[in-house]
Amino acid sequence: MTEPDPSPLKDPSVSRRGGGDPAVRGRTTIADGVVEKVAALAARDVVGVHAMGNGVSRAFGSVRDRVPGGKPSVTRGVNAEVGEVQTALDLEIVVDYGVSIGDVARAVRENVIAAVERMTGLEVVEVNIAVGDVKLPEEEDEEPDPRIQ
C-alpha cells in the first residue's frame, strides 16, 4: 500500500491558483525617473512657476530640443531619491515676477506631494525647492515651458 503524497499540489482540498492577498505576491519597484516625471508635471501645473531647472540646464535643454528627433526633458529641474516605500525630491524652479515665492513654493510642495503619493503610493518625506531665477516681464523666453492643459 502506498502512502499519500503530502504535496499540496496533489491535495484536492488545496486550490491550485494560490491563496492570499495578490498584493503580497511580488514586488513593485518605481524608477527614479517615474517619480521625477510625476513631480515635474505637478510642479509645472502651479500658477507662478515659469520654468523648471537652472539657467544652464534650460540652455542645454533648449539646444537639445531644437535638434531633429530631440525630445524635451520633462524631468528638467527635478531629482528624486526613491526607496522601497519613501521618496525625497529636490526641485529647481523659475518663478514669474510679482508672485509670492513662499506661496508658490508651498503650492508646488503640496501639488507634488499629492501627485506623487497618489500615483506611486510612496510616502514623500521631503520636497526641497530651490528658486533659481525670477522671470521678468520684459525678458524673452529662451524656451517656452508649456503648461499641462
C-alpha positions, 0 to 999 in steps of 0.5 A, spaced: 500 500 500 502 506 498 502 512 502 499 519 500 503 524 497 503 530 502 504 535 496 499 540 496 499 540 489 496 533 489 491 535 495 484 536 492 482 540 498 488 545 496 486 550 490 491 550 485 491 558 483 494 560 490 491 563 496 492 570 499 492 577 498 495 578 490 498 584 493 503 580 497 505 576 491 511 580 488 514 586 488 513 593 485 519 597 484 518 605 481 524 608 477 527 614 479 525 617 473 517 615 474 517 619 480 521 625 477 516 625 471 510 625 476 513 631 480 515 635 474 508 635 471 505 637 478 510 642 479 509 645 472 501 645 473 502 651 479 500 658 477 507 662 478 512 657 476 515 659 469 520 654 468 523 648 471 531 647 472 537 652 472 539 657 467 544 652 464 540 646 464 534 650 460 540 652 455 542 645 454 535 643 454 533 648 449 539 646 444 537 639 445 530 640 443 531 644 437 535 638 434 531 633 429 528 627 433 530 631 440 525 630 445 524 635 451 526 633 458 520 633 462 524 631 468 528 638 467 529 641 474 527 635 478 531 629 482 528 624 486 531 619 491 526 613 491 526 607 496 522 601 497 516 605 500 519 613 501 521 618 496 525 625 497 525 630 491 529 636 490 526 641 485 529 647 481 524 652 479 523 659 475 518 663 478 514 669 474 515 676 477 510 679 482 508 672 485 509 670 492 515 665 492 513 662 499 506 661 496 508 658 490 513 654 493 508 651 498 503 650 492 508 646 488 510 642 495 503 640 496 501 639 488 507 634 488 506 631 494 499 629 492 501 627 485 506 623 487 503 619 493 497 618 489 500 615 483 506 611 486 503 610 493 510 612 496 510 616 502 514 623 500 518 625 506 521 631 503 520 636 497 526 641 497 525 647 492 530 651 490 528 658 486 533 659 481 531 665 477 525 670 477 522 671 470 521 678 468 516 681 464 520 684 459 525 678 458 524 673 452 523 666 453 529 662 451 524 656 451 517 656 452 515 651 458 508 649 456 503 648 461 499 641 462 492 643 459 
